[in-house]
Amino acid sequence: MPIDQSFANIALASNSALRPTLRGYIANAVASAAFARTDSGVALSLRRGDSDVYWPDERNSDAALRNLRAQILSRDVYAFGGSIVGCYGSGRSYPPSARFTVSSVDRRYGAAYLVGTGTTAHGIIGTTFLAIDPIDVGVTTAARPEGWAGSSDVETPCGFGFRFADPWQAGVTITSDAPPPDLSSRPGITPGTTKLRVLWLLGYPDSFGTATYFNDLKRWDYSMPAPFASSVTFANNSVVTYDPPGRLP
């Protein structure tokens, strides 16, 4: 059940399942005879590995895409926890208060891209998976970026926007609701801070799930390389403890 009506409406509508279905596949690449060899002509071995793969439900002429397009196309949206807009994990960085206008919502049929969970401000450092036929959400904005991440604007080869595996991921990353007016000050998270404010400051956790699934959790974990991981525990929709990210020596 949602936490309360106002909190439930913060996120865009997502799939009815609490957690999206991910299937584990073995990724196996085969090098051509004229590629991937040492100077002496010996073929280089390729490492096999497990990869989480998400396959979208495109039945009914891709009803999921049509529904997402109807929700956000030509509307203003904001990103939980801030954002990196451009290539996924590379582009201009913005605070949660930045307003974006959605200019396009299209699925990239016949393509597969590595995407990450949680706020796009983390790039693809946390939990990642392979998205088949992902959805590209193009945006425009008059907001000033806080900086650059990964590459300069000239070097960024893809369109200005977001990339999602399916509508459920859009629902835990962006919202059509405006953030609190005092969010730009980004005060520290302390006991008593509301769960809603933590959502705006940090985004949803870096794991798989819909907004409904995360809203019911009593603990949010943010998986980052050491020492930057953090966690928040809640009771009655307020912070009880906050273990903030560490710093490098």
Residue frames as qw, qx, qy, qz and C-alpha x, y, z in Angstrom:
[[0.000, 0.889, 0.459, 0.000, 0.00, 0.00, 0.00],
 [0.360, 0.630, -0.066, 0.685, 1.30, 3.52, -0.69],
 [0.344, -0.094, -0.519, 0.777, 2.63, 5.55, 2.22],
 [0.179, 0.612, 0.460, -0.617, 0.02, 8.26, 1.75],
 [0.562, 0.712, 0.419, 0.034, -1.80, 9.80, -1.18],
 [0.139, 0.957, -0.195, -0.165, 0.57, 12.74, -1.65],
 [0.357, -0.563, 0.705, 0.240, 3.66, 10.53, -1.52],
 [0.657, 0.218, 0.712, 0.116, 2.13, 7.93, -3.83],
 [0.498, 0.822, 0.275, -0.027, 1.44, 10.60, -6.46],
 [0.201, -0.806, 0.381, 0.405, 5.02, 11.82, -6.51],
 [0.313, -0.264, 0.804, 0.431, 6.16, 9.05, -8.88],
 [0.515, 0.250, -0.428, -0.699, 4.79, 8.41, -12.33],
 [0.907, -0.015, 0.218, -0.359, 2.59, 5.36, -12.76],
 [0.052, 0.512, -0.844, -0.153, 4.68, 2.21, -13.15],
 [0.537, 0.003, -0.799, -0.270, 4.11, -1.47, -13.75],
 [0.737, -0.494, -0.092, -0.452, 1.76, -3.25, -11.36],
 [0.885, -0.090, -0.357, 0.285, 4.51, -5.67, -10.28],
 [0.462, -0.873, 0.066, 0.140, 6.48, -4.49, -7.26],
 [0.390, -0.588, 0.558, 0.437, 9.76, -5.61, -8.78],
 [0.616, 0.588, -0.320, -0.415, 10.47, -5.79, -12.52],
 [0.967, -0.015, 0.249, 0.049, 11.36, -9.19, -13.94],
 [0.137, 0.792, -0.570, -0.171, 15.04, -9.58, -14.69],
 [0.995, 0.083, 0.056, -0.010, 16.51, -12.68, -16.29],
 [0.401, -0.682, 0.536, 0.294, 20.11, -13.81, -16.00],
 [0.853, 0.522, -0.004, -0.010, 21.82, -14.62, -19.28],
 [0.709, -0.342, 0.325, 0.524, 25.35, -15.63, -20.22],
 [0.352, 0.889, -0.129, -0.265, 26.97, -13.01, -22.42],
 [0.760, -0.153, 0.494, 0.393, 29.31, -14.65, -24.90],
 [0.343, 0.842, -0.191, -0.370, 31.18, -12.67, -27.56],
 [0.860, 0.092, 0.382, 0.327, 32.99, -14.32, -30.47],
 [0.081, -0.747, 0.307, 0.584, 35.89, -12.46, -32.07],
 [0.781, 0.609, -0.043, -0.131, 36.36, -12.57, -35.84],
 [0.915, 0.041, 0.053, 0.397, 39.50, -14.16, -37.27],
 [0.483, 0.510, -0.024, 0.711, 41.09, -10.78, -38.01],
 [0.254, -0.755, 0.072, -0.601, 40.38, -9.20, -34.64],
 [0.674, -0.637, 0.253, -0.276, 41.52, -9.41, -31.00],
 [0.943, 0.096, -0.150, 0.279, 44.93, -11.02, -31.52],
 [0.538, -0.714, 0.171, 0.415, 48.33, -10.39, -29.94],
 [0.178, 0.806, -0.428, -0.369, 51.31, -9.08, -31.91],
 [0.190, -0.334, 0.903, 0.192, 52.40, -12.69, -32.41],
 [0.466, 0.032, -0.624, -0.627, 49.04, -13.64, -33.90],
 [0.175, -0.187, -0.933, 0.254, 47.64, -15.56, -30.94],
 [0.325, -0.589, -0.475, -0.568, 43.90, -15.09, -30.46],
 [0.112, -0.269, 0.526, -0.799, 42.95, -13.29, -27.25],
 [0.208, -0.363, -0.905, 0.074, 40.53, -15.14, -25.01],
 [0.303, -0.441, -0.128, -0.835, 37.22, -13.52, -24.20],
 [0.021, 0.007, 0.814, -0.581, 35.78, -13.73, -20.71],
 [0.363, -0.466, -0.678, -0.438, 32.22, -14.95, -20.22],
 [0.028, -0.008, -0.578, 0.815, 30.06, -13.45, -17.50],
 [0.012, -0.602, -0.793, 0.089, 26.56, -13.26, -16.11],
 [0.009, -0.067, -0.079, -0.995, 24.45, -10.25, -16.93],
 [0.251, 0.509, 0.673, -0.474, 21.00, -9.19, -15.73],
 [0.031, 0.109, 0.583, 0.805, 18.84, -8.55, -18.77],
 [0.335, 0.436, 0.515, -0.658, 15.48, -6.77, -18.92],
 [0.079, 0.221, 0.760, 0.606, 13.08, -7.60, -21.76],
 [0.307, 0.143, 0.225, -0.913, 10.13, -5.18, -22.02],
 [0.378, 0.438, 0.809, -0.101, 6.54, -6.23, -22.65],
 [0.065, 0.273, -0.333, -0.900, 5.77, -4.77, -26.08],
 [0.129, 0.402, 0.893, 0.154, 2.44, -6.48, -26.60],
 [0.121, 0.826, 0.526, -0.163, -0.64, -4.58, -27.80],
 [0.451, 0.736, 0.111, 0.493, 1.49, -2.42, -30.11],
 [0.463, 0.099, -0.392, 0.789, 3.68, -1.41, -27.18],
 [0.342, -0.797, -0.417, -0.274, 0.94, -0.13, -24.87],
 [0.627, -0.559, -0.199, 0.504, 3.54, 0.59, -22.17],
 [0.388, -0.001, 0.195, 0.901, 5.31, 3.09, -24.42],
 [0.093, -0.582, -0.466, -0.660, 2.04, 4.74, -25.43],
 [0.509, -0.756, -0.411, 0.020, 0.98, 5.12, -21.80],
 [0.566, -0.427, -0.063, 0.702, 4.30, 6.68, -20.77],
 [0.247, 0.229, 0.339, 0.879, 4.18, 9.04, -23.72],
 [0.254, -0.704, -0.491, -0.445, 0.66, 10.12, -22.74],
 [0.585, -0.685, -0.328, 0.285, 1.85, 10.82, -19.18],
 [0.504, -0.596, 0.063, 0.622, 4.94, 12.93, -19.81],
 [0.474, 0.315, 0.415, 0.710, 5.24, 14.14, -23.42],
 [0.065, 0.638, 0.189, 0.744, 5.28, 17.97, -23.53],
 [0.579, -0.780, -0.208, -0.118, 5.09, 18.09, -19.72],
 [0.046, 0.758, -0.518, 0.394, 7.61, 19.40, -17.19],
 [0.918, -0.254, -0.297, 0.069, 9.46, 16.79, -15.11],
 [0.189, -0.814, 0.490, -0.249, 12.06, 16.78, -12.34],
 [0.742, 0.212, -0.625, 0.113, 14.63, 14.15, -11.38],
 [0.769, -0.635, -0.031, -0.066, 14.78, 12.60, -7.91],
 [0.783, -0.436, 0.178, 0.407, 18.23, 13.12, -6.38],
 [0.019, 0.752, -0.384, -0.535, 19.41, 15.28, -9.26],
 [0.865, 0.412, 0.285, -0.014, 20.51, 14.06, -12.67],
 [0.270, -0.417, 0.577, 0.648, 23.14, 13.63, -15.31],
 [0.639, 0.622, 0.327, -0.312, 21.49, 14.40, -18.64],
 [0.289, 0.679, -0.565, -0.369, 23.04, 13.27, -21.90],
 [0.651, 0.181, -0.735, -0.058, 24.61, 9.90, -22.50],
 [0.793, -0.553, -0.196, -0.162, 23.77, 7.67, -19.56],
 [0.791, -0.452, -0.020, 0.413, 26.43, 8.44, -16.95],
 [0.473, -0.095, 0.220, 0.848, 27.96, 11.18, -19.06],
 [0.088, 0.702, 0.458, 0.538, 26.71, 14.71, -19.69],
 [0.058, -0.508, 0.182, -0.840, 25.58, 17.79, -17.79],
 [0.339, -0.302, -0.809, 0.375, 24.71, 17.46, -14.10],
 [0.270, -0.517, -0.177, -0.793, 21.67, 19.16, -12.57],
 [0.148, -0.088, 0.721, -0.672, 20.18, 19.51, -9.05],
 [0.100, 0.402, 0.907, -0.076, 16.76, 18.02, -8.18],
 [0.171, 0.676, 0.343, -0.629, 15.17, 21.46, -8.60],
 [0.003, 0.297, -0.558, -0.775, 16.03, 21.62, -12.33],
 [0.643, 0.442, 0.422, -0.462, 12.94, 21.60, -14.53],
 [0.164, -0.169, 0.787, 0.571, 12.94, 19.68, -17.83],
 [0.659, 0.382, 0.103, -0.640, 10.34, 19.71, -20.59],
 [0.613, -0.006, 0.773, 0.165, 9.86, 16.36, -22.31],
 [0.329, 0.557, -0.329, -0.688, 10.22, 16.74, -26.09],
 [0.669, 0.260, -0.599, -0.355, 10.15, 13.08, -27.18],
 [0.640, -0.281, 0.655, -0.286, 9.45, 9.58, -25.83],
 [0.749, 0.437, -0.391, -0.306, 10.66, 6.81, -28.16],
 [0.863, -0.296, 0.409, 0.023, 11.71, 3.19, -27.82],
 [0.166, 0.670, -0.656, -0.305, 14.97, 2.10, -29.45],
 [0.950, 0.093, 0.198, -0.222, 13.83, -1.16, -31.02],
 [0.897, 0.368, -0.130, 0.208, 16.52, -3.68, -31.85],
 [0.261, 0.673, -0.452, 0.524, 19.06, -2.13, -29.47],
 [0.783, -0.477, -0.362, 0.171, 20.53, -3.05, -26.09],
 [0.160, 0.723, -0.295, 0.604, 22.15, -0.64, -23.64],
 [0.526, -0.199, -0.646, 0.516, 23.69, -0.90, -20.21],
 [0.249, -0.705, -0.090, -0.657, 21.66, 1.20, -17.76],
 [0.276, 0.084, -0.725, 0.626, 21.87, 1.76, -14.03],
 [0.371, -0.671, -0.639, -0.063, 19.35, 1.89, -11.20],
 [0.387, -0.612, -0.311, 0.615, 18.73, 4.80, -8.84],
 [0.130, 0.913, 0.050, -0.384, 19.22, 8.49, -9.58],
 [0.762, 0.564, 0.054, 0.315, 21.04, 9.25, -12.82],
 [0.086, -0.935, 0.305, -0.162, 23.29, 11.57, -10.79],
 [0.693, -0.469, 0.541, 0.078, 25.22, 8.40, -9.87],
 [0.328, 0.537, -0.659, -0.412, 25.82, 7.57, -13.52],
 [0.910, 0.036, -0.346, -0.224, 26.25, 3.82, -13.93],
 [0.078, 0.535, -0.740, 0.401, 28.46, 3.27, -10.88],
 [0.560, -0.185, 0.614, -0.524, 25.88, 1.31, -8.89],
 [0.600, 0.155, 0.783, -0.056, 23.71, -1.65, -9.90],
 [0.298, 0.450, -0.438, -0.719, 23.56, -2.07, -13.68],
 [0.642, 0.215, 0.734, -0.056, 21.72, -4.29, -16.13],
 [0.118, -0.054, 0.653, 0.746, 21.27, -4.70, -19.88],
 [0.447, 0.491, 0.414, -0.623, 18.08, -3.13, -21.22],
 [0.313, 0.206, 0.776, 0.508, 16.66, -4.54, -24.45],
 [0.028, 0.627, 0.532, 0.568, 14.73, -1.99, -26.55],
 [0.266, -0.413, -0.463, 0.738, 15.13, 0.85, -24.00],
 [0.112, 0.878, 0.445, 0.135, 13.11, 4.05, -24.00],
 [0.407, 0.060, -0.036, 0.911, 14.80, 7.38, -24.74],
 [0.079, -0.871, -0.464, 0.139, 13.17, 10.45, -23.20],
 [0.428, 0.356, 0.080, 0.827, 14.36, 13.65, -24.87],
 [0.264, -0.816, -0.412, 0.307, 14.19, 16.86, -22.83],
 [0.315, 0.615, -0.009, 0.723, 14.95, 20.55, -23.02],
 [0.505, -0.688, -0.391, 0.344, 15.74, 22.89, -20.15],
 [0.170, 0.865, -0.070, 0.467, 16.63, 26.45, -19.35],
 [0.714, -0.695, 0.064, 0.063, 18.23, 25.39, -16.05],
 [0.206, 0.802, -0.551, 0.103, 21.92, 26.02, -15.53],
 [0.902, -0.011, -0.417, 0.113, 23.97, 22.83, -15.09],
 [0.605, -0.775, 0.175, 0.052, 25.99, 22.39, -11.92],
 [0.250, -0.631, 0.668, 0.304, 28.85, 20.92, -13.92],
 [0.678, 0.407, -0.512, -0.336, 29.93, 18.19, -16.29],
 [0.717, -0.313, 0.606, -0.142, 30.20, 14.47, -15.77],
 [0.830, 0.156, 0.512, 0.158, 32.13, 12.09, -17.97],
 [0.500, 0.206, 0.425, 0.726, 32.66, 14.28, -21.04],
 [0.048, 0.311, 0.026, -0.949, 32.06, 17.76, -22.39],
 [0.577, 0.526, 0.355, -0.514, 28.92, 18.74, -24.26],
 [0.442, 0.636, -0.463, -0.430, 30.78, 18.64, -27.58],
 [0.095, 0.337, -0.935, -0.052, 32.04, 15.11, -26.90],
 [0.502, 0.140, 0.729, -0.443, 28.67, 13.72, -25.82],
 [0.030, 0.080, -0.778, -0.623, 27.48, 11.69, -28.84],
 [0.066, -0.462, -0.878, -0.106, 23.85, 11.07, -27.85],
 [0.149, -0.666, -0.349, -0.642, 20.76, 13.23, -27.49],
 [0.061, -0.289, 0.480, -0.826, 20.01, 15.40, -24.47],
 [0.727, -0.291, -0.182, -0.594, 17.75, 13.33, -22.24],
 [0.543, -0.362, 0.688, -0.318, 17.25, 10.17, -20.17],
 [0.550, 0.186, -0.752, -0.310, 17.30, 6.47, -21.03],
 [0.598, -0.232, 0.552, -0.533, 15.04, 3.98, -19.23],
 [0.126, -0.053, 0.981, 0.137, 14.49, 0.25, -19.52],
 [0.166, -0.506, -0.783, -0.321, 10.70, 0.70, -19.37],
 [0.268, -0.717, -0.169, -0.621, 8.06, 2.95, -17.72],
 [0.758, -0.585, -0.267, 0.109, 8.71, 1.44, -14.26],
 [0.657, -0.121, -0.093, 0.738, 12.25, 2.88, -14.33],
 [0.068, 0.511, 0.159, 0.842, 11.00, 6.29, -15.43],
 [0.534, -0.691, -0.329, -0.358, 8.64, 6.16, -12.44],
 [0.744, -0.572, -0.134, 0.317, 11.49, 5.86, -9.94],
 [0.585, 0.005, 0.121, 0.802, 13.73, 8.42, -11.67],
 [0.004, 0.154, 0.153, 0.976, 11.60, 11.36, -12.80],
 [0.018, 0.575, 0.751, -0.324, 8.30, 12.90, -11.74],
 [0.097, 0.608, 0.397, 0.681, 5.87, 15.51, -13.03],
 [0.440, -0.840, -0.312, 0.057, 5.45, 16.89, -9.48],
 [0.225, 0.805, -0.271, 0.478, 7.52, 19.94, -8.53],
 [0.620, -0.053, -0.594, 0.510, 10.08, 19.55, -5.72],
 [0.381, -0.778, -0.378, 0.327, 9.84, 21.36, -2.37],
 [0.251, 0.941, 0.024, 0.226, 10.70, 25.06, -2.76],
 [0.316, -0.858, 0.403, -0.043, 13.61, 24.95, -0.29],
 [0.979, 0.009, 0.154, 0.135, 15.28, 21.92, -1.85],
 [0.583, 0.711, -0.193, 0.343, 18.10, 23.88, -3.47],
 [0.254, -0.803, 0.437, -0.315, 19.68, 24.51, -0.07],
 [0.812, 0.139, -0.564, 0.048, 20.20, 20.73, 0.38],
 [0.395, -0.656, 0.477, -0.432, 20.41, 20.67, 4.18],
 [0.107, 0.299, -0.942, 0.105, 21.76, 17.57, 5.83],
 [0.714, -0.260, -0.533, -0.371, 19.61, 14.51, 6.43],
 [0.054, -0.307, 0.708, -0.634, 18.99, 14.09, 10.16],
 [0.055, -0.321, -0.925, 0.195, 16.60, 12.08, 12.37],
 [0.207, 0.618, 0.476, -0.590, 13.09, 13.34, 11.71],
 [0.166, 0.374, -0.470, -0.782, 13.72, 14.26, 8.05],
 [0.779, 0.279, 0.291, -0.480, 10.75, 13.04, 6.03],
 [0.678, 0.047, 0.679, 0.279, 11.03, 10.12, 3.66],
 [0.497, 0.802, 0.322, 0.075, 9.73, 12.36, 0.90],
 [0.005, 0.953, -0.276, -0.122, 12.58, 14.81, 1.40],
 [0.546, -0.411, 0.683, 0.258, 15.14, 11.99, 1.36],
 [0.679, 0.442, 0.562, 0.168, 13.63, 10.87, -1.94],
 [0.348, 0.934, 0.070, 0.048, 14.15, 14.31, -3.44],
 [0.203, -0.865, 0.446, 0.102, 17.68, 14.67, -2.07],
 [0.377, -0.423, 0.809, 0.157, 19.03, 11.16, -2.76],
 [0.578, 0.223, -0.574, -0.535, 16.58, 9.52, -5.14],
 [0.942, -0.176, 0.029, -0.283, 15.30, 5.98, -4.77],
 [0.647, -0.496, 0.558, 0.154, 17.78, 3.22, -3.82],
 [0.295, 0.572, -0.658, -0.391, 20.21, 1.78, -6.37],
 [0.294, -0.017, 0.955, -0.029, 18.36, -1.51, -6.81],
 [0.178, -0.195, -0.741, -0.617, 15.50, -2.99, -8.84],
 [0.013, -0.480, -0.786, 0.388, 11.96, -2.01, -7.93],
 [0.004, 0.680, 0.461, 0.570, 8.96, 0.17, -8.61],
 [0.104, -0.483, 0.240, -0.836, 8.00, 3.23, -6.58],
 [0.778, -0.424, -0.121, -0.448, 5.40, 1.18, -4.69],
 [0.892, -0.067, -0.362, 0.263, 8.03, -1.39, -3.71],
 [0.442, 0.265, -0.351, 0.782, 10.53, 1.20, -2.45],
 [0.308, -0.540, 0.044, -0.782, 7.92, 3.29, -0.63],
 [0.848, -0.423, -0.175, -0.266, 7.10, 0.32, 1.60],
 [0.765, 0.125, -0.441, 0.453, 10.72, -0.38, 2.60],
 [0.519, -0.843, -0.109, 0.087, 11.97, 0.65, 6.04],
 [0.515, -0.582, 0.356, 0.519, 15.56, 0.95, 4.85],
 [0.634, 0.773, -0.012, -0.016, 17.01, 2.47, 1.68],
 [0.696, -0.396, 0.364, 0.475, 20.52, 1.42, 0.65],
 [0.443, 0.867, -0.152, -0.171, 22.60, 3.31, -1.88],
 [0.895, -0.111, 0.279, 0.328, 25.24, 1.03, -3.39],
 [0.339, 0.910, -0.235, 0.047, 28.36, 2.90, -4.40],
 [0.755, 0.272, -0.427, 0.417, 32.07, 2.03, -4.48],
 [0.631, -0.624, -0.255, 0.385, 33.74, 2.35, -1.07],
 [0.121, -0.243, -0.759, 0.592, 33.68, 4.63, 0.78],
 [0.215, -0.027, -0.148, -0.965, 30.67, 6.31, -0.86],
 [0.374, -0.380, -0.812, -0.238, 27.89, 3.82, -0.01],
 [0.201, -0.157, 0.401, -0.880, 25.17, 5.09, 2.33],
 [0.286, -0.384, -0.867, -0.139, 21.87, 4.00, 3.90],
 [0.304, -0.253, 0.183, -0.900, 18.79, 5.46, 5.55],
 [0.186, -0.309, -0.926, 0.107, 16.36, 3.74, 7.94],
 [0.296, -0.318, -0.148, -0.889, 12.82, 4.98, 8.50],
 [0.086, -0.382, -0.868, 0.305, 9.95, 4.70, 10.95],
 [0.142, 0.771, 0.517, -0.343, 6.58, 6.35, 10.33],
 [0.523, 0.736, 0.260, 0.341, 7.94, 7.84, 7.09],
 [0.086, -0.962, 0.235, -0.113, 10.70, 9.75, 8.90],
 [0.579, 0.491, -0.579, 0.298, 14.44, 9.19, 9.22],
 [0.811, -0.585, -0.034, 0.010, 15.61, 7.23, 12.26],
 [0.599, -0.530, 0.377, 0.467, 19.26, 6.80, 11.29],
 [0.607, 0.789, -0.084, -0.041, 21.36, 7.99, 8.38],
 [0.739, -0.340, 0.362, 0.455, 24.71, 6.44, 7.51],
 [0.367, 0.872, -0.096, -0.311, 26.17, 9.04, 5.10],
 [0.856, 0.434, -0.111, 0.259, 28.75, 8.34, 2.41],
 [0.672, -0.549, 0.078, 0.491, 32.37, 8.49, 3.49],
 [0.274, 0.930, -0.205, -0.133, 35.22, 10.50, 2.03],
 [0.856, 0.311, -0.217, 0.351, 38.50, 9.58, 0.48],
 [0.643, -0.529, -0.110, 0.543, 41.56, 10.24, 2.65]]
